[in-house]
Every structure is written in structure tokens, then in C-alpha cells.
């Protein structure tokens, strides 16, 4: 008797955009070889990715994309993907590992962020985690990220000013710019940051941003995103 395939057991469908042909083909072949993943789209830039997804009857589960691409870069692509297909998750695979880039991508709706220097098998782990749990950020940023506890009594007390600062963490603003918005000094802002690091057991701004979103303390207001030109 042929057993019907469980929806949860089916392959993860991936659309992949990277302007470096060798990287794109190598990663796609490797992921396919690992099993459980089917790369249904390969594109050289964001526009090609969007156009290809448009033609698919079954949309991919996850779009994997670089940031630095011609025609339509990663930031523009993430925004358009979220506008058209909110159910498609996004994994950024790039050489740009600056915290502000990561926070900007979190704000735009990316579900994961990896360095191209990572172990290729980590890409599969990220895809599985994103599909099943909705989010994946590598240990490069979130090594000590605390698990959000369900028992409210065990959650650390976060002050109003710390919460205000945390909301700015998902932007690409510098600490100086955040201080200006909060009408305080950069030293005070860094004090809020260090206090939250201790309370939440995180060690980076990205860790704060991910914690804030996963815990529901901060929601991404898509209406606040800048308009593309």
C-alpha cells in the first residue's frame, strides 16, 4: 500500500537569488544533494526572482537571497516579496554581516540571516528552522539569546525607556541617531543597551531585536518602512 505523503514531510521549496552564477549553482546543487529541499527558482537578481515566482502555481516556502545584486537589491526584494506573498519566508545569505544590515533586514521582514562563509549544512538547518519555527539567526549574532519564557513571573522587568530603545533596535539607526530620537545622550542609550544585554542574556543588538520580536514586545510596523523610488 502506498503511503500518502504528509504535508509536513514534503520537500522545502526554495527560490534562490544571487548574481554570482557559481555561488548560486553550487549552493543550489549542495542543498538538493542534502535531500528534503527542492530549488524551484534560480535567479541573478531580485527582479528575476519576483518574475519567476509570479509564474509558479505552487509558491516557494523560502526565498534565499543576497543583498548586493544588480537591478533589484536584497532590501528592495524583501519588501516586494512581503508585499506580494506574505507567506513566503526569507533567508538572507550574504557577505554583509554588519549589525545594522541585519537589523534593517529584520525590520523589512527577513526570517533569517546567514554569512556566505557559514557551513553549507547550516543553510539547510536554517531553512528547516524558518519553515517550522519562523525564524533563524546564526550563532554569529545570537549565541546567547535567551529563550522567551512563558511564565511571566520569570521575565525580567524592562523599563519604559529600555522598551523604547528596544523598538529602535530593529531599525538601521545608529546609537547616536537613536539617542537624538529619544532626546537623550548616546551614553544613556548605550546604558539601556548594556542593561538589556544583562537582563535578557543576549550579547548583540541583533540578539535584542530578535528577542523583542519573538517575545512580542515589538512588532514590525510595515507602514513605517521607507517608500522605494
N, C-alpha and C positions, 0 to 999 in steps of 0.2 A: 504494500500500500504506500503510495507517495504521500509524504507528509507536506502539508501546506506550509509555505514559508511564513514565519511570524514577521509582522511588520517591524518589530524591534531588532530582528536578526538580519534584515536586508542590508545591502551594502550602503555605505555612506556616499552619497552623490556629491561630487566636488567640481566646482568651476574654478579654474586657476588662471590668474593673470600675472605675467611677468614679462618685461620687454627683453630679457636675456633668454634667447632661444635655448641655449644649452642648459641653463638652470631650470627652465620650465620643463623641458623634456626629461631631464634627469630626475627631477623631483616627482613628476607625474609617473614615470616608469617605476621608480622606487616604491611609491605609495601603492600602485597597482600590484606590485610584486608582494607586498606585505599581506595582501588579502583583506577583504572586508571594505575596500574602498574602490570606487569607480570614478575616474576623472572624466566627466562628460563634456567639459569645455576646456580648451587651452586657448588663451588669448594673449596678445602682445601689449595690450593696454586696457584701461577701464572701459573705453567706448566699445571695443571689440567684445569685451566680456558682457556688457549690458546687452548689446545687439544679439549675441549668441544665446544668452539666457532667454531673451524675448521669444526665440523660435522654439524653445523646448516645451513640450507638453508637460513633462514632469520636471519641476524646478529642482535645482540642486539643494542639498541640505546646508552646505557650507561653501562660501566663496573664499578662496585663498588669494591674497593679492599683495603686491609690493606697493611701496609708497611712491618711489621715484619712477614714473612711467610717462612717456610722451602722450600727447593728445588729451588724455584724461588721467590725472594722477590718482594716487590712492585715497586721499582725502575726499576728492570730488566723487570718486567711485563709491565709497562707503555711503555718502549722503544719498546718492541716487539709488543705490541698492535698497536702502532703508525706506526711501520714498515709494518705490515701486513694489518691492516684495519684502514686507516686514518680517516674514517668517524665515527668510534666508539668513543664516548666521554668517559671521565674517571672522576670518583669521588673517591677521596681518603678518606677513613673512618678509622681513626686510633687514637691511644693514643699519638702519637708523634706530639707535637704541637710546636716544636721549629721552629723559622722563617727560619732557614737555610734548614730544611727539606721541608718546604712549597715552598721556592724559588727554590729548586732543582727540586721538582715535577712540578712546573710551567715551568721550563726550559725543562723538559722532555716531556711536553705536556699535563699534567693533567688539566682538566677543572674546577675542584672544590676540596675543601679540608675541611673536617669536623672532629671534635672530636667525639669519640665514646660516650662522655658524653653529646652530644647535645640532644635536644628534638627530639624524633624519627620522629615527624611530619616535622622537619626541613630537614630530609633526602628527604622526598617527595618534599618539596619546592625546594631543591637543584636539584633534578632530573628534575623537570619541567623547572627550570631556565636554566639548562645546555642544555636540549633538544631545548628549544625555543630561548635562548639568547647566548648559547655557553659557559657560564662561571658562576660560583657561588663560592664565598668565604664568609665565615660566618663573622658576626659582631665581632667575637673574634679578627680578624685581620684588617678588612676593615670598621670599624664602621663609619669613617668619610670620606670615599673615595669619592672624588669629581666626579660628572657626567661630562663626557667629553663633552664640549660644541662644537657645530658645528660652531659657529661664531668665526672665527679665531682672530678677534679683541679682544675678551674677554679672550682668552687664555693667561696665564701668560708667561712672557719671561723666557725661560730656557737657561742658558749659555752653551757653548760647554763643559765645564768641568762638569757641572751638568748632561748633557746628557750622557757624557762618564761614569760618576758614575752610572747613572740610568741603563745603559746597563749591568753593572756588578751586579745589584741588582737581576737579575733573575738567578744568579749562586749561588753556595753554598759556595762562598769565604767569609772569614771573612773580616771585615773592614781593618784589618792590611794587609791582602793579596791584597785587592783592592788598598790600598794606595801604595803598592810596585809596582803593575802593572801600576798605574797612575804616578809613580815616584814623590810621594808627601808624606806628613805625614798623620798618622791616624787622627790627629786633623783636618786637612784640609778636609779629606773625610767626617768626621762627620759634618763638617760645611756645605758641599754640601748637605748632607742628611737633616740636620735641615732646610736649606733654601728651599729645595723641599717640606718638610713637610708643611711649611708655605704657599708656593705658590700654592700647589695643594690641600691643605685641607685634607691630609692623616696623619695618626699617627703611621705608621709602615713600615718597609722595604717591607713587603708583599703588603701593600697598594700601594707603589711606583711601585713595579713590575707589579701588576695587572693594575694600571693606565697606565703604559708605554705600555703594550701590547694592552689594549683596545683602546688606543688613536692612536696606530700605530707608536708611537715614537720608539719602539723597536720591532724587530721581532725575533722569536726564530730560531736560525740557527742550525738545526738538525745536520749539518755536523760537528759542533763543539763539539758534545756530545762525552764523552769518550767511547771507544770500550769495550764491555763486554768481559770478559775472561771466 
